[in-house]
C-alpha cells in the first residue's frame, strides 16, 4: 500500500499524524472515504480509476510478472538480468503515458469542483462537499505541478473570454474578485514536509 511505503508504521503521536495528513496518498484515501458517505458524483471515480490503472500495471510489472516469466539474460557478466520483454513494454508504456494521465487527473479534478459547486445550488450535494473538495484541491495545488498547470491553463482561458470584445465589464470584474478571494484563501505555501511523503501518483 502506498501509504505504508511513504509513512511507515503508524505512530500514535502528533508528528506522525501531521506528516500523514500532508501525504498525497492519505489525502486521496480520506477523500475517497468522504465520497463513500456523500451523494454520488460519478465523475469523482475517474482520478481513482487512472491511479489504479498505473498502480496495477506497476505492481504487475515489478511483482507478478517475475513470478511467471523468466528475466532476460544480463547485458554483461555480473550485471543484473534484463526484464522480460513484456515487463519492459509495460514500463515503457507507463513512462510514456504517465504525465498525460496525471494532466487528465488534474483537469478532471477541476471539473469535479465545478460539478459540486453547481450541485450545491441545484441541491445535488451538501454545502460540505464543495468546501471539503476545495480544500483538497488546495493541497493538490501545493503538491502537484499538474494541478498548477491545469489551474493556470483554465485561468488564461477564462480571462481571455471575460476580457474579449463585446463582453460586459462586469464579467471581468467578477472574475477578478473571485480570483483575489481564491488567492487569499489559498494563502502561503505548505511546510516542506508536504512534499516529503508525496507519492500517490508516482510509479
TIBA-302672 format. One record per atom (N, C-alpha, C): residue number from 1; x, y, z; residue in three letters; atom name. Coordinates in steps of 0.1 Angstrom, whole numbers. Layout:
BEGIN
NUM | X | Y | Z | ALA | CA
...
//
This chain:
BEGIN
1 | 8 | -12 | 0 | UNK | N
1 | 0 | 0 | 0 | UNK | CA
1 | 9 | 12 | 0 | UNK | C
2 | 6 | 22 | -9 | UNK | N
2 | 15 | 34 | -9 | UNK | CA
2 | 16 | 42 | 4 | UNK | C
3 | 5 | 42 | 12 | UNK | N
3 | 6 | 49 | 25 | UNK | CA
3 | 16 | 43 | 34 | UNK | C
4 | 16 | 30 | 35 | UNK | N
4 | 26 | 23 | 43 | UNK | CA
4 | 40 | 25 | 38 | UNK | C
5 | 42 | 26 | 25 | UNK | N
5 | 55 | 28 | 20 | UNK | CA
5 | 61 | 42 | 23 | UNK | C
6 | 52 | 52 | 22 | UNK | N
6 | 57 | 65 | 24 | UNK | CA
6 | 57 | 70 | 39 | UNK | C
7 | 49 | 63 | 47 | UNK | N
7 | 48 | 68 | 61 | UNK | CA
7 | 53 | 58 | 71 | UNK | C
8 | 55 | 45 | 67 | UNK | N
8 | 60 | 35 | 76 | UNK | CA
8 | 49 | 31 | 86 | UNK | C
9 | 53 | 25 | 97 | UNK | N
9 | 43 | 21 | 107 | UNK | CA
9 | 36 | 32 | 114 | UNK | C
10 | 23 | 32 | 115 | UNK | N
10 | 16 | 43 | 122 | UNK | CA
10 | 21 | 45 | 136 | UNK | C
11 | 22 | 58 | 140 | UNK | N
11 | 27 | 62 | 153 | UNK | CA
11 | 16 | 70 | 160 | UNK | C
12 | 13 | 67 | 172 | UNK | N
12 | 3 | 75 | 180 | UNK | CA
12 | 8 | 88 | 185 | UNK | C
13 | 13 | 97 | 176 | UNK | N
13 | 18 | 110 | 181 | UNK | CA
13 | 14 | 120 | 170 | UNK | C
14 | 15 | 133 | 175 | UNK | N
14 | 11 | 144 | 166 | UNK | CA
14 | 20 | 146 | 154 | UNK | C
15 | 33 | 143 | 156 | UNK | N
15 | 42 | 144 | 144 | UNK | CA
15 | 38 | 135 | 133 | UNK | C
16 | 36 | 122 | 136 | UNK | N
16 | 33 | 113 | 126 | UNK | CA
16 | 19 | 116 | 119 | UNK | C
17 | 9 | 120 | 127 | UNK | N
17 | -4 | 123 | 122 | UNK | CA
17 | -3 | 135 | 113 | UNK | C
18 | 5 | 145 | 117 | UNK | N
18 | 7 | 157 | 108 | UNK | CA
18 | 13 | 153 | 95 | UNK | C
19 | 23 | 145 | 96 | UNK | N
19 | 30 | 141 | 83 | UNK | CA
19 | 21 | 132 | 75 | UNK | C
20 | 12 | 124 | 81 | UNK | N
20 | 3 | 117 | 73 | UNK | CA
20 | -8 | 125 | 66 | UNK | C
21 | -12 | 136 | 73 | UNK | N
21 | -22 | 145 | 67 | UNK | CA
21 | -16 | 153 | 55 | UNK | C
22 | -3 | 154 | 55 | UNK | N
22 | 3 | 161 | 44 | UNK | CA
22 | 7 | 152 | 32 | UNK | C
23 | 5 | 139 | 34 | UNK | N
23 | 8 | 129 | 24 | UNK | CA
23 | -3 | 128 | 14 | UNK | C
24 | 1 | 127 | 1 | UNK | N
24 | -9 | 127 | -10 | UNK | CA
24 | -17 | 114 | -9 | UNK | C
25 | -11 | 103 | -6 | UNK | N
25 | -19 | 91 | -5 | UNK | CA
25 | -29 | 91 | 6 | UNK | C
26 | -26 | 97 | 17 | UNK | N
26 | -36 | 98 | 28 | UNK | CA
26 | -47 | 107 | 24 | UNK | C
27 | -44 | 118 | 17 | UNK | N
27 | -54 | 128 | 13 | UNK | CA
27 | -64 | 122 | 3 | UNK | C
28 | -59 | 114 | -6 | UNK | N
28 | -68 | 107 | -15 | UNK | CA
28 | -76 | 96 | -8 | UNK | C
29 | -70 | 90 | 2 | UNK | N
29 | -78 | 80 | 9 | UNK | CA
29 | -89 | 87 | 17 | UNK | C
30 | -86 | 98 | 24 | UNK | N
30 | -96 | 105 | 32 | UNK | CA
30 | -107 | 110 | 22 | UNK | C
31 | -103 | 115 | 10 | UNK | N
31 | -113 | 120 | 1 | UNK | CA
31 | -122 | 108 | -4 | UNK | C
32 | -116 | 97 | -6 | UNK | N
32 | -124 | 85 | -10 | UNK | CA
32 | -134 | 81 | 1 | UNK | C
33 | -129 | 82 | 13 | UNK | N
33 | -138 | 79 | 25 | UNK | CA
33 | -149 | 89 | 25 | UNK | C
34 | -147 | 102 | 22 | UNK | N
34 | -157 | 112 | 22 | UNK | CA
34 | -167 | 109 | 11 | UNK | C
35 | -162 | 106 | -1 | UNK | N
35 | -171 | 102 | -12 | UNK | CA
35 | -180 | 90 | -9 | UNK | C
36 | -175 | 81 | -1 | UNK | N
36 | -182 | 69 | 2 | UNK | CA
36 | -195 | 72 | 9 | UNK | C
37 | -195 | 83 | 18 | UNK | N
37 | -207 | 87 | 26 | UNK | CA
37 | -214 | 99 | 20 | UNK | C
38 | -210 | 103 | 8 | UNK | N
38 | -217 | 115 | 3 | UNK | CA
38 | -226 | 111 | -9 | UNK | C
39 | -233 | 122 | -14 | UNK | N
39 | -242 | 120 | -25 | UNK | CA
39 | -233 | 116 | -37 | UNK | C
40 | -236 | 106 | -45 | UNK | N
40 | -227 | 101 | -56 | UNK | CA
40 | -224 | 112 | -66 | UNK | C
41 | -211 | 112 | -69 | UNK | N
41 | -206 | 121 | -80 | UNK | CA
41 | -198 | 111 | -89 | UNK | C
42 | -204 | 106 | -99 | UNK | N
42 | -197 | 96 | -107 | UNK | CA
42 | -184 | 100 | -112 | UNK | C
43 | -183 | 113 | -116 | UNK | N
43 | -170 | 118 | -122 | UNK | CA
43 | -158 | 116 | -112 | UNK | C
44 | -162 | 116 | -99 | UNK | N
44 | -151 | 115 | -89 | UNK | CA
44 | -144 | 102 | -90 | UNK | C
45 | -149 | 92 | -97 | UNK | N
45 | -143 | 79 | -98 | UNK | CA
45 | -131 | 79 | -108 | UNK | C
46 | -131 | 89 | -117 | UNK | N
46 | -121 | 89 | -128 | UNK | CA
46 | -107 | 90 | -123 | UNK | C
47 | -104 | 100 | -114 | UNK | N
47 | -90 | 100 | -109 | UNK | CA
47 | -85 | 87 | -102 | UNK | C
48 | -94 | 81 | -94 | UNK | N
48 | -91 | 69 | -88 | UNK | CA
48 | -89 | 57 | -98 | UNK | C
49 | -97 | 57 | -108 | UNK | N
49 | -95 | 47 | -119 | UNK | CA
49 | -82 | 49 | -126 | UNK | C
50 | -78 | 61 | -128 | UNK | N
50 | -65 | 63 | -135 | UNK | CA
50 | -53 | 59 | -126 | UNK | C
51 | -54 | 63 | -113 | UNK | N
51 | -43 | 59 | -104 | UNK | CA
51 | -43 | 44 | -103 | UNK | C
52 | -54 | 38 | -102 | UNK | N
52 | -55 | 23 | -100 | UNK | CA
52 | -49 | 16 | -112 | UNK | C
53 | -51 | 21 | -124 | UNK | N
53 | -45 | 15 | -136 | UNK | CA
53 | -30 | 16 | -135 | UNK | C
54 | -24 | 27 | -132 | UNK | N
54 | -10 | 28 | -132 | UNK | CA
54 | -4 | 20 | -120 | UNK | C
55 | -10 | 20 | -109 | UNK | N
55 | -5 | 12 | -98 | UNK | CA
55 | -6 | -3 | -101 | UNK | C
56 | -17 | -7 | -108 | UNK | N
56 | -19 | -21 | -111 | UNK | CA
56 | -8 | -25 | -121 | UNK | C
57 | -6 | -17 | -131 | UNK | N
57 | 5 | -20 | -141 | UNK | CA
57 | 18 | -21 | -135 | UNK | C
58 | 21 | -12 | -126 | UNK | N
58 | 34 | -12 | -119 | UNK | CA
58 | 36 | -24 | -111 | UNK | C
59 | 25 | -28 | -103 | UNK | N
59 | 26 | -40 | -95 | UNK | CA
59 | 27 | -52 | -104 | UNK | C
60 | 20 | -53 | -115 | UNK | N
60 | 21 | -64 | -124 | UNK | CA
60 | 35 | -66 | -129 | UNK | C
61 | 41 | -54 | -133 | UNK | N
61 | 55 | -55 | -139 | UNK | CA
61 | 65 | -59 | -128 | UNK | C
62 | 64 | -53 | -116 | UNK | N
62 | 75 | -55 | -106 | UNK | CA
62 | 73 | -67 | -98 | UNK | C
63 | 61 | -72 | -96 | UNK | N
63 | 58 | -83 | -86 | UNK | CA
63 | 52 | -95 | -93 | UNK | C
64 | 42 | -94 | -102 | UNK | N
64 | 36 | -106 | -107 | UNK | CA
64 | 43 | -112 | -119 | UNK | C
65 | 47 | -104 | -128 | UNK | N
65 | 54 | -110 | -140 | UNK | CA
65 | 67 | -118 | -136 | UNK | C
66 | 75 | -112 | -127 | UNK | N
66 | 87 | -120 | -124 | UNK | CA
66 | 84 | -134 | -118 | UNK | C
67 | 72 | -136 | -113 | UNK | N
67 | 68 | -149 | -108 | UNK | CA
67 | 65 | -159 | -119 | UNK | C
68 | 62 | -154 | -130 | UNK | N
68 | 57 | -163 | -141 | UNK | CA
68 | 66 | -163 | -154 | UNK | C
69 | 73 | -152 | -156 | UNK | N
69 | 81 | -150 | -168 | UNK | CA
69 | 96 | -149 | -164 | UNK | C
70 | 104 | -156 | -170 | UNK | N
70 | 118 | -156 | -167 | UNK | CA
70 | 124 | -143 | -172 | UNK | C
71 | 134 | -137 | -164 | UNK | N
71 | 140 | -125 | -169 | UNK | CA
71 | 150 | -128 | -181 | UNK | C
72 | 153 | -118 | -188 | UNK | N
72 | 162 | -119 | -200 | UNK | CA
72 | 177 | -121 | -195 | UNK | C
73 | 186 | -124 | -203 | UNK | N
73 | 200 | -126 | -199 | UNK | CA
73 | 206 | -112 | -195 | UNK | C
74 | 215 | -112 | -186 | UNK | N
74 | 222 | -99 | -182 | UNK | CA
74 | 230 | -94 | -194 | UNK | C
75 | 230 | -80 | -195 | UNK | N
75 | 237 | -74 | -206 | UNK | CA
75 | 252 | -77 | -207 | UNK | C
76 | 257 | -80 | -195 | UNK | N
76 | 272 | -83 | -194 | UNK | CA
76 | 274 | -92 | -181 | UNK | C
77 | 284 | -99 | -181 | UNK | N
77 | 286 | -108 | -169 | UNK | CA
77 | 287 | -100 | -156 | UNK | C
78 | 279 | -105 | -146 | UNK | N
78 | 279 | -99 | -133 | UNK | CA
78 | 268 | -88 | -132 | UNK | C
79 | 262 | -85 | -143 | UNK | N
79 | 251 | -75 | -142 | UNK | CA
79 | 238 | -81 | -139 | UNK | C
80 | 228 | -73 | -135 | UNK | N
80 | 215 | -78 | -132 | UNK | CA
80 | 208 | -83 | -145 | UNK | C
81 | 200 | -93 | -144 | UNK | N
81 | 192 | -97 | -156 | UNK | CA
81 | 183 | -86 | -162 | UNK | C
82 | 181 | -87 | -174 | UNK | N
82 | 172 | -77 | -181 | UNK | CA
82 | 158 | -81 | -179 | UNK | C
83 | 149 | -72 | -178 | UNK | N
83 | 134 | -75 | -176 | UNK | CA
83 | 129 | -83 | -188 | UNK | C
84 | 119 | -91 | -186 | UNK | N
84 | 112 | -98 | -196 | UNK | CA
84 | 107 | -88 | -206 | UNK | C
85 | 106 | -91 | -219 | UNK | N
85 | 101 | -81 | -229 | UNK | CA
85 | 87 | -75 | -226 | UNK | C
86 | 78 | -84 | -220 | UNK | N
86 | 65 | -79 | -216 | UNK | CA
86 | 66 | -69 | -205 | UNK | C
87 | 74 | -72 | -195 | UNK | N
87 | 76 | -62 | -184 | UNK | CA
87 | 82 | -49 | -189 | UNK | C
88 | 92 | -50 | -199 | UNK | N
88 | 98 | -38 | -204 | UNK | CA
88 | 88 | -30 | -212 | UNK | C
89 | 79 | -36 | -219 | UNK | N
89 | 68 | -29 | -226 | UNK | CA
89 | 59 | -22 | -217 | UNK | C
90 | 56 | -28 | -206 | UNK | N
90 | 47 | -22 | -196 | UNK | CA
90 | 54 | -10 | -190 | UNK | C
91 | 67 | -11 | -187 | UNK | N
91 | 75 | 0 | -181 | UNK | CA
91 | 75 | 12 | -191 | UNK | C
92 | 78 | 9 | -204 | UNK | N
92 | 78 | 19 | -214 | UNK | CA
92 | 65 | 26 | -216 | UNK | C
93 | 54 | 18 | -215 | UNK | N
93 | 41 | 24 | -217 | UNK | CA
93 | 37 | 33 | -205 | UNK | C
94 | 40 | 29 | -193 | UNK | N
94 | 37 | 37 | -181 | UNK | CA
94 | 45 | 50 | -182 | UNK | C
95 | 58 | 49 | -185 | UNK | N
95 | 66 | 62 | -185 | UNK | CA
95 | 61 | 71 | -196 | UNK | C
96 | 57 | 65 | -208 | UNK | N
96 | 53 | 74 | -219 | UNK | CA
96 | 39 | 81 | -217 | UNK | C
97 | 31 | 74 | -208 | UNK | N
97 | 17 | 79 | -207 | UNK | CA
97 | 14 | 86 | -193 | UNK | C
98 | 24 | 85 | -184 | UNK | N
98 | 22 | 89 | -170 | UNK | CA
98 | 18 | 104 | -170 | UNK | C
99 | 26 | 113 | -176 | UNK | N
99 | 24 | 127 | -175 | UNK | CA
99 | 10 | 131 | -181 | UNK | C
100 | 7 | 125 | -192 | UNK | N
100 | -6 | 128 | -198 | UNK | CA
100 | -18 | 124 | -189 | UNK | C
101 | -16 | 112 | -183 | UNK | N
101 | -26 | 107 | -174 | UNK | CA
101 | -28 | 116 | -162 | UNK | C
102 | -17 | 121 | -156 | UNK | N
102 | -18 | 130 | -145 | UNK | CA
102 | -24 | 143 | -149 | UNK | C
103 | -21 | 148 | -161 | UNK | N
103 | -28 | 160 | -166 | UNK | CA
103 | -43 | 158 | -167 | UNK | C
104 | -47 | 146 | -172 | UNK | N
104 | -61 | 143 | -172 | UNK | CA
104 | -67 | 143 | -159 | UNK | C
105 | -60 | 138 | -149 | UNK | N
105 | -65 | 138 | -135 | UNK | CA
105 | -67 | 152 | -130 | UNK | C
106 | -57 | 160 | -132 | UNK | N
106 | -58 | 174 | -128 | UNK | CA
106 | -70 | 182 | -133 | UNK | C
107 | -72 | 180 | -146 | UNK | N
107 | -83 | 187 | -153 | UNK | CA
107 | -96 | 181 | -148 | UNK | C
108 | -96 | 168 | -146 | UNK | N
108 | -109 | 162 | -141 | UNK | CA
108 | -112 | 167 | -127 | UNK | C
109 | -102 | 169 | -119 | UNK | N
109 | -105 | 173 | -105 | UNK | CA
109 | -110 | 188 | -106 | UNK | C
110 | -106 | 196 | -115 | UNK | N
110 | -112 | 209 | -116 | UNK | CA
110 | -127 | 208 | -121 | UNK | C
111 | -129 | 199 | -130 | UNK | N
111 | -143 | 197 | -134 | UNK | CA
111 | -152 | 192 | -123 | UNK | C
112 | -146 | 183 | -114 | UNK | N
112 | -154 | 178 | -103 | UNK | CA
112 | -157 | 190 | -93 | UNK | C
113 | -147 | 199 | -91 | UNK | N
113 | -150 | 210 | -83 | UNK | CA
113 | -162 | 219 | -88 | UNK | C
114 | -161 | 221 | -101 | UNK | N
114 | -172 | 228 | -108 | UNK | CA
114 | -185 | 221 | -106 | UNK | C
115 | -185 | 208 | -107 | UNK | N
115 | -197 | 200 | -106 | UNK | CA
115 | -203 | 201 | -92 | UNK | C
116 | -195 | 200 | -82 | UNK | N
116 | -200 | 201 | -68 | UNK | CA
116 | -205 | 215 | -64 | UNK | C
117 | -198 | 225 | -70 | UNK | N
117 | -203 | 239 | -68 | UNK | CA
117 | -217 | 241 | -74 | UNK | C
118 | -219 | 237 | -86 | UNK | N
118 | -232 | 238 | -92 | UNK | CA
118 | -242 | 229 | -85 | UNK | C
119 | -237 | 217 | -81 | UNK | N
119 | -245 | 208 | -74 | UNK | CA
119 | -251 | 213 | -61 | UNK | C
120 | -243 | 222 | -55 | UNK | N
120 | -248 | 229 | -42 | UNK | CA
120 | -261 | 237 | -45 | UNK | C
121 | -260 | 245 | -56 | UNK | N
121 | -272 | 254 | -60 | UNK | CA
121 | -283 | 245 | -65 | UNK | C
122 | -280 | 234 | -71 | UNK | N
122 | -291 | 225 | -76 | UNK | CA
122 | -295 | 215 | -66 | UNK | C
123 | -289 | 216 | -54 | UNK | N
123 | -293 | 207 | -43 | UNK | CA
123 | -290 | 192 | -46 | UNK | C
124 | -279 | 190 | -54 | UNK | N
124 | -275 | 177 | -57 | UNK | CA
124 | -265 | 172 | -46 | UNK | C
125 | -259 | 181 | -39 | UNK | N
125 | -250 | 177 | -29 | UNK | CA
125 | -250 | 188 | -18 | UNK | C
126 | -244 | 185 | -6 | UNK | N
126 | -245 | 194 | 5 | UNK | CA
126 | -234 | 205 | 4 | UNK | C
127 | -235 | 215 | 13 | UNK | N
127 | -225 | 226 | 13 | UNK | CA
127 | -212 | 220 | 17 | UNK | C
128 | -211 | 210 | 25 | UNK | N
128 | -199 | 204 | 29 | UNK | CA
128 | -190 | 199 | 17 | UNK | C
129 | -197 | 194 | 7 | UNK | N
129 | -189 | 188 | -4 | UNK | CA
129 | -180 | 197 | -11 | UNK | C
130 | -185 | 209 | -16 | UNK | N
130 | -176 | 218 | -23 | UNK | CA
130 | -165 | 224 | -13 | UNK | C
131 | -169 | 226 | -1 | UNK | N
131 | -159 | 231 | 9 | UNK | CA
131 | -147 | 221 | 11 | UNK | C
132 | -151 | 208 | 13 | UNK | N
132 | -140 | 198 | 15 | UNK | CA
132 | -132 | 196 | 2 | UNK | C
133 | -139 | 196 | -9 | UNK | N
133 | -132 | 193 | -21 | UNK | CA
133 | -123 | 205 | -25 | UNK | C
134 | -127 | 217 | -22 | UNK | N
134 | -119 | 229 | -25 | UNK | CA
134 | -106 | 228 | -16 | UNK | C
135 | -108 | 224 | -4 | UNK | N
135 | -96 | 223 | 5 | UNK | CA
135 | -87 | 212 | -1 | UNK | C
136 | -93 | 201 | -5 | UNK | N
136 | -85 | 190 | -11 | UNK | CA
136 | -77 | 195 | -23 | UNK | C
137 | -83 | 203 | -32 | UNK | N
137 | -76 | 209 | -43 | UNK | CA
137 | -66 | 219 | -39 | UNK | C
138 | -68 | 226 | -28 | UNK | N
138 | -58 | 235 | -23 | UNK | CA
138 | -45 | 227 | -20 | UNK | C
139 | -46 | 215 | -14 | UNK | N
139 | -35 | 207 | -11 | UNK | CA
139 | -28 | 202 | -24 | UNK | C
140 | -37 | 199 | -34 | UNK | N
140 | -31 | 194 | -47 | UNK | CA
140 | -23 | 205 | -54 | UNK | C
141 | -28 | 218 | -52 | UNK | N
141 | -21 | 229 | -58 | UNK | CA
141 | -6 | 230 | -53 | UNK | C
142 | -4 | 228 | -40 | UNK | N
142 | 9 | 229 | -35 | UNK | CA
142 | 18 | 216 | -38 | UNK | C
143 | 11 | 205 | -40 | UNK | N
143 | 19 | 192 | -42 | UNK | CA
143 | 20 | 187 | -56 | UNK | C
144 | 12 | 193 | -65 | UNK | N
144 | 12 | 187 | -79 | UNK | CA
144 | 14 | 198 | -89 | UNK | C
145 | 25 | 197 | -97 | UNK | N
145 | 27 | 206 | -108 | UNK | CA
145 | 16 | 205 | -118 | UNK | C
146 | 10 | 193 | -120 | UNK | N
146 | 0 | 191 | -129 | UNK | CA
146 | -13 | 199 | -126 | UNK | C
147 | -16 | 200 | -113 | UNK | N
147 | -27 | 208 | -108 | UNK | CA
147 | -25 | 223 | -111 | UNK | C
148 | -12 | 227 | -108 | UNK | N
148 | -9 | 241 | -110 | UNK | CA
148 | -10 | 245 | -125 | UNK | C
149 | -5 | 235 | -134 | UNK | N
149 | -6 | 238 | -148 | UNK | CA
149 | -20 | 238 | -153 | UNK | C
150 | -29 | 229 | -147 | UNK | N
150 | -43 | 229 | -151 | UNK | CA
150 | -50 | 242 | -147 | UNK | C
151 | -47 | 246 | -135 | UNK | N
151 | -53 | 259 | -130 | UNK | CA
151 | -49 | 271 | -138 | UNK | C
152 | -36 | 271 | -142 | UNK | N
152 | -31 | 282 | -150 | UNK | CA
152 | -37 | 282 | -163 | UNK | C
153 | -39 | 271 | -169 | UNK | N
153 | -45 | 270 | -183 | UNK | CA
153 | -59 | 274 | -182 | UNK | C
154 | -67 | 270 | -173 | UNK | N
154 | -81 | 274 | -172 | UNK | CA
154 | -82 | 289 | -169 | UNK | C
155 | -73 | 294 | -160 | UNK | N
155 | -74 | 308 | -157 | UNK | CA
155 | -71 | 316 | -170 | UNK | C
156 | -62 | 313 | -178 | UNK | N
156 | -59 | 320 | -190 | UNK | CA
156 | -71 | 320 | -199 | UNK | C
157 | -77 | 308 | -201 | UNK | N
157 | -89 | 307 | -210 | UNK | CA
157 | -101 | 315 | -205 | UNK | C
158 | -103 | 315 | -192 | UNK | N
158 | -114 | 323 | -186 | UNK | CA
158 | -111 | 338 | -188 | UNK | C
159 | -99 | 342 | -185 | UNK | N
159 | -95 | 356 | -186 | UNK | CA
159 | -97 | 361 | -201 | UNK | C
160 | -92 | 353 | -210 | UNK | N
160 | -94 | 356 | -224 | UNK | CA
160 | -109 | 358 | -228 | UNK | C
161 | -117 | 350 | -222 | UNK | N
161 | -131 | 350 | -225 | UNK | CA
161 | -138 | 363 | -219 | UNK | C
162 | -136 | 365 | -206 | UNK | N
162 | -143 | 376 | -200 | UNK | CA
162 | -137 | 390 | -204 | UNK | C
163 | -125 | 390 | -210 | UNK | N
163 | -119 | 403 | -215 | UNK | CA
163 | -120 | 404 | -230 | UNK | C
164 | -127 | 395 | -236 | UNK | N
164 | -128 | 396 | -251 | UNK | CA
164 | -138 | 407 | -255 | UNK | C
165 | -136 | 413 | -267 | UNK | N
165 | -145 | 424 | -271 | UNK | CA
165 | -160 | 419 | -271 | UNK | C
166 | -168 | 429 | -266 | UNK | N
166 | -182 | 426 | -266 | UNK | CA
166 | -187 | 421 | -253 | UNK | C
167 | -178 | 416 | -244 | UNK | N
167 | -183 | 410 | -231 | UNK | CA
167 | -185 | 422 | -221 | UNK | C
168 | -196 | 421 | -213 | UNK | N
168 | -198 | 431 | -203 | UNK | CA
168 | -186 | 432 | -193 | UNK | C
169 | -182 | 444 | -189 | UNK | N
169 | -171 | 446 | -180 | UNK | CA
169 | -173 | 439 | -167 | UNK | C
170 | -186 | 437 | -163 | UNK | N
170 | -189 | 431 | -150 | UNK | CA
170 | -184 | 417 | -149 | UNK | C
171 | -182 | 410 | -161 | UNK | N
171 | -177 | 396 | -161 | UNK | CA
171 | -162 | 396 | -156 | UNK | C
172 | -154 | 405 | -162 | UNK | N
172 | -140 | 406 | -158 | UNK | CA
172 | -139 | 411 | -144 | UNK | C
173 | -147 | 420 | -139 | UNK | N
173 | -147 | 425 | -126 | UNK | CA
173 | -150 | 413 | -116 | UNK | C
174 | -161 | 406 | -120 | UNK | N
174 | -165 | 395 | -111 | UNK | CA
174 | -154 | 384 | -110 | UNK | C
175 | -148 | 381 | -122 | UNK | N
175 | -138 | 370 | -122 | UNK | CA
175 | -126 | 375 | -114 | UNK | C
176 | -122 | 388 | -115 | UNK | N
176 | -111 | 393 | -108 | UNK | CA
176 | -114 | 392 | -93 | UNK | C
177 | -126 | 395 | -89 | UNK | N
177 | -129 | 394 | -74 | UNK | CA
177 | -128 | 380 | -69 | UNK | C
178 | -133 | 370 | -77 | UNK | N
178 | -133 | 356 | -73 | UNK | CA
178 | -118 | 352 | -72 | UNK | C
179 | -110 | 355 | -82 | UNK | N
179 | -96 | 351 | -81 | UNK | CA
179 | -88 | 357 | -70 | UNK | C
180 | -91 | 370 | -67 | UNK | N
180 | -85 | 376 | -55 | UNK | CA
180 | -89 | 369 | -42 | UNK | C
181 | -101 | 365 | -41 | UNK | N
181 | -106 | 358 | -29 | UNK | CA
181 | -99 | 344 | -28 | UNK | C
182 | -98 | 338 | -40 | UNK | N
182 | -92 | 325 | -40 | UNK | CA
182 | -77 | 326 | -36 | UNK | C
183 | -70 | 336 | -41 | UNK | N
183 | -56 | 337 | -37 | UNK | CA
183 | -54 | 339 | -22 | UNK | C
184 | -63 | 347 | -17 | UNK | N
184 | -62 | 350 | -2 | UNK | CA
184 | -65 | 337 | 6 | UNK | C
185 | -74 | 329 | 1 | UNK | N
185 | -78 | 317 | 8 | UNK | CA
185 | -67 | 307 | 7 | UNK | C
186 | -61 | 306 | -5 | UNK | N
186 | -50 | 296 | -7 | UNK | CA
186 | -38 | 299 | 2 | UNK | C
187 | -35 | 312 | 4 | UNK | N
187 | -25 | 316 | 14 | UNK | CA
187 | -11 | 312 | 10 | UNK | C
188 | -3 | 310 | 20 | UNK | N
188 | 11 | 307 | 18 | UNK | CA
188 | 13 | 292 | 15 | UNK | C
189 | 26 | 289 | 12 | UNK | N
189 | 29 | 275 | 9 | UNK | CA
189 | 28 | 266 | 21 | UNK | C
190 | 26 | 253 | 18 | UNK | N
190 | 26 | 244 | 29 | UNK | CA
190 | 41 | 241 | 34 | UNK | C
191 | 42 | 235 | 46 | UNK | N
191 | 55 | 232 | 50 | UNK | CA
191 | 62 | 222 | 41 | UNK | C
192 | 76 | 222 | 42 | UNK | N
192 | 83 | 213 | 33 | UNK | CA
192 | 80 | 199 | 34 | UNK | C
193 | 75 | 195 | 46 | UNK | N
193 | 71 | 181 | 48 | UNK | CA
193 | 59 | 177 | 39 | UNK | C
194 | 52 | 186 | 33 | UNK | N
194 | 41 | 183 | 24 | UNK | CA
194 | 46 | 175 | 13 | UNK | C
195 | 58 | 177 | 8 | UNK | N
195 | 63 | 170 | -4 | UNK | CA
195 | 72 | 158 | 0 | UNK | C
196 | 75 | 157 | 13 | UNK | N
196 | 84 | 146 | 17 | UNK | CA
196 | 78 | 133 | 14 | UNK | C
197 | 65 | 131 | 17 | UNK | N
197 | 59 | 118 | 15 | UNK | CA
197 | 51 | 116 | 3 | UNK | C
198 | 52 | 126 | -6 | UNK | N
198 | 44 | 126 | -18 | UNK | CA
198 | 47 | 114 | -27 | UNK | C
199 | 36 | 107 | -31 | UNK | N
199 | 39 | 95 | -39 | UNK | CA
199 | 26 | 89 | -44 | UNK | C
200 | 15 | 95 | -42 | UNK | N
200 | 3 | 88 | -47 | UNK | CA
200 | 2 | 86 | -62 | UNK | C
201 | 9 | 95 | -69 | UNK | N
201 | 9 | 94 | -83 | UNK | CA
201 | 22 | 89 | -90 | UNK | C
202 | 32 | 86 | -81 | UNK | N
202 | 45 | 82 | -87 | UNK | CA
202 | 46 | 67 | -89 | UNK | C
203 | 52 | 64 | -99 | UNK | N
203 | 54 | 49 | -102 | UNK | CA
203 | 69 | 45 | -101 | UNK | C
//
